[in-house]
Amino acid sequence: MSLSRMKILAVMAALLCSNFAMPKVQAINYLNLGGAILGVGVQYAQLDATVNYCDDKGRHEYFDNMKQQYGVDEDPVKNAILADVMTRLSNSIAQTDPSIKEKPYNYFVNKQKTFNAFCSLGHNMSVNSGLFDVLNNNEDEIAFVVGHEMGHGQEEHPKKGIKKSLPISVIASVWGSQAGSSLEVVGINVLAKQADANIVTKPQEWQADNLAFGYAVGAGYNPGAGAAVWQRFIEKMGENRSNFVGEIFSPSDHPKESDRRENYSEKITEYSNKHVVVADGKIKINGKDFMTTADSGAMSGKERAYLIAGRIAAVYHNNKVAPAAYVSNGYVYMGQQDICQPVAGDNDAETLAQRLNMIK
């Protein structure tokens, strides 16, 4: 018997032997009750062993089971984007959390067409093929979604959540009746089916969002992309809510989509050293109107506003004095930073450059 299992049995036995005052009218078989409690204790000890195995020594085997469960999308564009995002974010995380080097992430694009991504035990991650489609392969926005999942991974939210929320019926099936196999190995297939389960709490969601901003911006991604993702999410979800499922789709006990967007919008302002504010498709710099962004193709003006504001925020974050704005090949620049290429409905590039120079 393992030491952890012995400890749990000892605790259960102590509880049963405690001197509780019981009314005589109760007709309860305490011997049977004690056996039931001890049984549950053993089951949770076995679950603990299985989860720990999948999170550590068995994490690659667990990853293989995840791929079998969800299917692998071999699309070369999507896989190249995910590989680049994972490399850049991992390097960014390593600057403040070197533990990622000891346990690098396994990842793959799965075949599911809904908008979702999830990080499970053992730093094993998957991104739905549908997420790339909804975001039009926008790497900046994808990086914020993946960074959010890596935030869960770094804080061990999947491991904590599975241990707290897995139903006893599932726990019982983990060790089943497969003679000759260890409990840990038997449990891999069962837990792999729980990989995308919604097991995180509201505080953990906020923590992952905040971590994602630091990870993504540290990797060189657009500081406005987090707010842009949620703006796009809100717009697309209104068109077809059934396309959004899983952990990234917030249930009723999680933060509202609009609140998450505003959280990231406030971070744009903070990152710009309070120079840039964006709301409802309008960008202000130093308290003065800069531009109201127009719709462009598959992207709304409101989503564009967050991305343009993010680039301007990077300028103010990286420079004590904002460099001069100018136009080159139809793009508006501030120093070496490209700001935007105006579309129909925007002010022209020369006007926007002049306005930047007046209000910067």
C-alpha positions in Angstrom: 0.0 0.0 0.0 1.4 3.4 -1.0 2.3 6.0 1.7 -0.3 8.5 0.4 -3.1 5.8 0.5 -2.1 4.9 4.0 -2.3 8.5 5.1 -5.8 8.9 3.7 -7.0 5.7 5.4 -5.5 6.9 8.6 -7.4 10.2 8.3 -10.6 8.5 7.5 -10.2 6.1 10.4 -9.5 9.0 12.8 -12.7 10.8 11.6 -14.7 7.6 12.3 -13.3 7.2 15.7 -13.9 10.9 16.8 -16.3 11.3 19.7 -19.3 12.9 17.9 -22.6 13.1 19.8 -25.1 11.0 17.8 -28.9 11.0 18.6 -30.1 7.6 19.6 -32.9 7.8 17.1 -30.6 7.5 14.1 -30.6 4.0 12.6 -27.3 4.2 10.7 -24.9 1.3 10.3 -21.7 3.2 11.1 -19.6 0.2 10.2 -20.9 0.2 6.7 -20.7 4.0 6.5 -17.0 3.7 7.6 -16.3 1.3 4.9 -18.0 3.5 2.3 -15.9 6.5 3.5 -12.7 4.5 3.4 -13.6 3.3 -0.1 -14.0 6.8 -1.3 -10.7 7.7 0.3 -9.0 4.9 -1.5 -10.6 5.9 -4.8 -9.3 9.5 -4.5 -5.9 8.3 -3.5 -5.9 6.2 -6.7 -7.1 9.2 -8.7 -4.3 11.3 -7.2 -1.7 8.7 -8.3 -3.2 8.5 -11.8 -3.3 12.3 -12.2 0.3 12.7 -11.0 1.4 10.0 -13.4 -0.3 11.7 -16.4 1.2 15.0 -15.4 4.7 13.7 -15.1 6.2 10.4 -16.2 3.3 9.4 -18.3 2.7 12.8 -19.9 3.9 11.7 -23.4 1.7 8.6 -23.3 -1.2 10.8 -22.2 -0.5 13.1 -25.1 -0.7 10.3 -27.6 -4.0 9.3 -26.2 -5.2 12.9 -26.5 -4.3 12.9 -30.2 -6.2 9.6 -30.7 -9.2 11.0 -28.9 -9.4 14.4 -30.8 -7.8 13.6 -34.1 -4.8 15.5 -35.7 -5.2 18.1 -38.4 -2.2 18.1 -40.6 -2.9 21.5 -42.2 0.6 22.9 -42.9 -0.4 26.6 -42.4 -2.1 26.0 -39.1 0.7 23.8 -37.8 3.3 26.3 -38.8 1.5 29.1 -37.1 1.1 27.0 -33.9 4.7 26.0 -33.9 5.9 29.6 -34.2 3.5 30.7 -31.5 4.6 28.0 -29.1 8.2 28.7 -29.7 7.9 32.4 -29.1 5.6 32.1 -26.1 7.8 29.4 -24.5 10.8 31.7 -24.8 8.9 34.6 -23.4 7.7 32.5 -20.4 11.2 31.2 -19.8 12.3 34.7 -19.0 10.4 34.7 -15.8 9.6 31.0 -15.3 12.6 28.8 -16.2 10.6 25.7 -15.2 9.1 25.5 -18.7 12.5 24.3 -19.9 12.2 21.2 -17.7 8.7 20.5 -18.9 8.2 21.9 -22.5 4.8 21.8 -24.0 3.5 19.1 -26.3 0.9 20.5 -28.7 -1.1 19.7 -31.8 -3.9 21.0 -34.0 -7.0 18.9 -33.6 -9.7 18.4 -36.2 -12.6 20.0 -34.3 -14.2 22.8 -36.2 -15.4 24.8 -33.2 -13.5 27.7 -31.6 -11.6 26.3 -28.7 -8.2 25.5 -27.3 -7.2 23.6 -24.1 -4.3 22.8 -22.0 -4.5 19.5 -20.0 -2.2 17.5 -17.7 1.5 17.3 -18.4 1.7 20.5 -20.4 -0.2 18.8 -23.2 -2.1 21.3 -25.3 -4.3 21.3 -28.4 -5.9 24.0 -30.5 -9.0 23.3 -32.6 -8.7 23.7 -36.3 -11.8 25.9 -36.1 -10.1 28.5 -34.0 -7.6 29.3 -36.8 -10.6 29.6 -39.2 -12.5 32.0 -37.0 -9.4 34.2 -36.4 -8.4 34.1 -40.1 -5.0 32.7 -39.1 -4.1 36.0 -37.3 -1.1 35.0 -35.4 -1.2 37.9 -32.9 -4.7 36.9 -31.8 -4.0 33.2 -31.8 -1.0 33.9 -29.5 -3.2 35.4 -26.9 -5.5 32.4 -26.9 -2.6 30.0 -26.7 -0.9 32.2 -24.1 -4.1 32.0 -22.0 -3.9 28.2 -22.1 -0.2 28.2 -21.2 -1.1 30.4 -18.2 -3.3 27.6 -17.0 -0.5 25.1 -17.6 2.1 27.1 -15.8 -0.2 27.5 -12.8 -1.2 23.8 -12.8 -4.9 24.6 -13.1 -5.7 21.4 -15.1 -4.1 19.2 -12.4 -5.8 21.0 -9.6 -9.2 21.1 -11.4 -9.3 17.4 -12.3 -8.5 16.4 -8.8 -11.3 18.6 -7.4 -14.1 18.2 -9.9 -13.8 14.7 -11.5 -17.0 12.7 -10.7 -16.7 9.7 -8.6 -18.2 7.6 -11.4 -15.3 8.6 -13.6 -12.8 8.0 -10.8 -14.1 4.5 -10.4 -13.6 3.7 -14.0 -10.0 4.8 -13.9 -8.8 1.6 -12.2 -11.6 -0.6 -13.8 -10.9 -4.3 -14.0 -7.9 -4.5 -16.3 -5.8 -7.0 -14.5 -2.1 -6.7 -15.0 -2.0 -3.0 -15.6 -1.0 -0.3 -13.1 -3.7 2.1 -12.0 -1.8 4.9 -13.6 -1.6 3.3 -17.1 -5.3 2.2 -17.0 -6.3 5.8 -16.1 -4.6 7.5 -19.1 -7.3 6.7 -21.6 -10.0 7.8 -19.2 -8.4 11.1 -18.3 -7.5 11.8 -21.9 -11.2 12.0 -22.6 -11.4 14.7 -19.9 -8.6 16.8 -21.5 -10.9 19.6 -22.7 -13.2 19.5 -19.7 -14.2 22.9 -18.2 -12.5 22.6 -14.8 -11.2 26.1 -14.2 -12.6 28.7 -11.9 -13.3 32.4 -12.5 -10.2 33.5 -10.6 -8.1 31.1 -12.6 -9.6 32.5 -15.8 -8.6 36.0 -14.8 -5.1 34.8 -13.8 -4.6 33.1 -17.2 -5.8 36.2 -19.1 -3.4 38.4 -17.2 -0.5 36.0 -17.7 -1.3 35.7 -21.4 -0.9 39.5 -21.9 2.7 39.3 -20.4 3.6 36.2 -22.3 2.3 37.5 -25.7 3.7 41.0 -25.4 7.0 39.7 -24.2 7.1 37.5 -27.3 6.6 40.5 -29.5 2.9 40.2 -30.3 0.5 43.1 -30.7 -0.5 44.3 -27.2 -4.0 45.0 -28.6 -4.6 41.5 -29.8 -6.1 40.2 -26.5 -8.9 42.8 -26.7 -9.3 42.2 -30.4 -9.9 38.4 -29.8 -12.7 39.1 -27.4 -14.2 41.7 -29.7 -14.2 39.2 -32.5 -15.5 36.5 -30.2 -18.5 38.6 -29.2 -19.3 39.5 -32.8 -19.0 36.0 -34.1 -20.7 34.3 -31.2 -23.7 36.5 -31.9 -23.9 35.0 -35.4 -23.6 31.3 -34.4 -23.2 30.5 -30.7 -23.0 26.8 -31.4 -19.5 27.4 -32.9 -18.1 28.3 -29.5 -17.7 25.5 -27.0 -15.3 24.3 -24.4 -13.0 26.0 -22.0 -12.4 29.2 -24.0 -16.2 29.7 -24.2 -17.1 31.2 -20.8 -19.9 29.5 -18.9 -22.2 31.5 -16.6 -19.8 31.2 -13.6 -16.9 32.6 -15.6 -16.0 36.2 -16.6 -18.2 37.8 -19.2 -16.7 38.2 -22.6 -17.2 42.0 -22.5 -15.4 42.1 -19.2 -12.5 40.2 -20.5 -12.3 42.5 -23.5 -12.3 45.5 -21.3 -9.6 44.0 -19.1 -7.3 43.7 -22.1 -8.4 47.2 -23.3 -7.2 48.7 -20.0 -3.9 46.8 -20.4 -3.4 48.6 -23.7 -3.7 51.9 -21.9 -1.4 50.8 -19.1 1.2 49.5 -21.5 1.2 52.8 -23.4 2.0 54.6 -20.2 -1.5 56.1 -20.2 -1.2 57.7 -23.6 -3.6 55.5 -25.6 -7.3 54.7 -24.9 -9.6 52.7 -27.2 -13.3 52.1 -26.9 -16.1 51.3 -29.4 -13.9 51.6 -32.4 -12.5 55.0 -31.4 -8.8 55.6 -30.5 -7.7 58.5 -28.4 -4.1 59.6 -27.8 -3.3 62.0 -25.0 -7.0 62.6 -24.5 -7.5 63.7 -28.2 -9.3 61.9 -30.9 -7.0 60.1 -33.3 -9.3 58.0 -35.5 -12.5 56.0 -35.7 -11.7 52.8 -37.5 -13.8 51.5 -40.4 -14.7 47.9 -41.2 -12.3 46.1 -43.5 -13.2 42.8 -45.2 -13.7 40.2 -42.6 -12.6 42.4 -39.7 -14.9 45.0 -38.0 -13.7 48.5 -37.3 -14.0 47.8 -33.5 -11.6 44.8 -33.8 -9.2 46.9 -36.0 -9.2 49.6 -33.4 -7.7 47.4 -30.7 -5.0 46.2 -33.1 -4.1 49.7 -34.2 -4.1 51.0 -30.7 -1.9 48.1 -29.6 0.8 49.2 -32.1 0.6 52.8 -31.0 0.8 51.6 -27.4 4.0 49.7 -28.2 5.5 53.0 -29.5 4.8 54.9 -26.3 6.0 51.9 -24.2 9.3 51.6 -26.0 10.1 55.3 -26.4 10.5 58.1 -23.9 9.6 60.5 -26.7 7.3 59.3 -29.5 9.0 59.3 -32.8 7.6 61.3 -35.8 4.9 59.7 -37.8 5.2 59.4 -41.6 3.7 57.6 -44.6 5.5 54.9 -46.6 3.9 52.7 -49.3 0.5 53.6 -48.1 1.2 52.6 -44.4 1.4 55.0 -41.5 4.5 54.6 -39.4 5.9 56.0 -36.1 9.6 55.4 -36.2 10.1 51.8 -37.2 6.6 50.7 -36.0 3.9 50.3 -38.6 0.7 51.6 -37.3 -1.9 50.9 -40.0 -2.8 51.0 -43.6 -6.0 53.0 -44.0 -9.0 51.4 -45.6 -12.2 52.9 -47.2 -13.9 54.8 -44.4 -10.7 55.8 -42.6 -9.0 59.1 -42.9 -6.2 58.9 -45.5 -2.7 58.0 -44.5 -1.3 61.6 -44.7 -4.1 63.0 -42.6 -3.5 60.3 -39.9 0.3 60.9 -39.9 -0.2 64.6 -39.5 -2.7 64.0 -36.7 -0.3 61.7 -34.9 2.4 64.4 -35.0 0.0 67.0 -33.6 -1.2 65.0 -30.7 1.7 62.8 -29.8 
